[in-house]
């Protein structure tokens, strides 16, 4: 079964529909990086992303784009740095309240 790596679940976003793509695994649970401490907190957050994404399988798994844009960028960077391409992203459609797949990376085609 595929795994859906949710970038950040702070309890306020809808992630239930993402379950239809696989088992949920949350990378970050709250906002740890704020403007006044971003420089000092970023290395720890990057380390966490590397640990959480080490088992990511680009042929089966998804990165669910929910939460802080900083965390989303970190996770996408980490996957690219580890050579885990292409990356299957899940983006939320506010009109239909569903997630849809978008694939990025090496030899990937963008689907909408």
WOWO-V259750 format. One record per residue. N is the residue number from 1. RES is the residue in one small letter. OMEGA is omega in degrees with one decimal (999 if undefined). BURIAL is I if it has 9 or more other C-alpha atoms within 8 Angstrom, else O. Layout:
# WOWO-V259750
((N,RES,OMEGA,BURIAL) (N,RES,OMEGA,BURIAL))
This chain:
# WOWO-V259750
((1,x,178.8,O) (2,x,175.1,I) (3,x,174.6,I) (4,x,178.6,I) (5,x,-179.9,I) (6,x,-176.1,I) (7,x,-179.1,I) (8,x,174.7,I) (9,x,178.9,I) (10,x,178.3,I) (11,x,-177.8,O) (12,x,-177.2,O) (13,x,177.8,O) (14,x,176.9,O) (15,x,-176.9,O) (16,x,-178.2,O) (17,x,179.3,I) (18,x,179.7,I) (19,x,179.1,I) (20,x,177.1,O) (21,x,179.8,I) (22,x,178.8,I) (23,x,-177.1,I) (24,x,173.5,I) (25,x,-175.8,O) (26,x,179.7,I) (27,x,178.1,I) (28,x,-178.0,I) (29,x,177.4,O) (30,x,-178.9,O) (31,x,-179.6,O) (32,x,-176.5,O) (33,x,176.0,O) (34,x,-176.1,O) (35,x,-175.8,O) (36,x,179.3,O) (37,x,-175.1,O) (38,x,-176.3,I) (39,x,-178.5,O) (40,x,-177.9,O) (41,x,-175.6,I) (42,x,-179.6,I) (43,x,178.1,O) (44,x,179.1,O) (45,x,177.6,I) (46,x,178.3,I) (47,x,178.3,O) (48,x,179.5,I) (49,x,178.3,I) (50,x,-179.6,I) (51,x,-175.8,O) (52,x,-174.8,O) (53,x,-175.4,I) (54,x,-180.0,O) (55,x,-179.5,O) (56,x,179.5,O) (57,x,-176.8,O) (58,x,178.7,I) (59,x,-174.3,O) (60,x,-169.6,O) (61,x,-177.8,I) (62,x,170.3,I) (63,x,-177.1,I) (64,x,-174.7,I) (65,x,178.9,I) (66,x,174.9,I) (67,x,-175.9,I) (68,x,175.5,O) (69,x,177.1,O) (70,x,178.1,O) (71,x,178.5,I) (72,x,179.6,I) (73,x,178.6,O) (74,x,-177.1,I) (75,x,177.8,I) (76,x,177.5,O) (77,x,-178.3,O) (78,x,179.5,I) (79,x,177.5,I) (80,x,-179.7,I) (81,x,178.9,O) (82,x,179.5,O) (83,x,-178.4,O) (84,x,-176.0,I) (85,x,-4.6,I) (86,x,179.2,I) (87,x,174.7,I) (88,x,179.1,I) (89,x,170.0,I) (90,x,176.9,I) (91,x,-176.0,I) (92,x,174.9,I) (93,x,-176.0,I) (94,x,-179.6,O) (95,x,-176.5,O) (96,x,-178.7,O) (97,x,179.2,O) (98,x,173.6,I) (99,x,177.0,I) (100,x,-177.9,I) (101,x,171.1,I) (102,x,-178.5,I) (103,x,177.8,I) (104,x,175.0,I) (105,x,-174.0,O) (106,x,178.1,O) (107,x,-179.4,O) (108,x,172.5,O) (109,x,-179.5,O) (110,x,179.7,O) (111,x,177.0,O) (112,x,999,O))
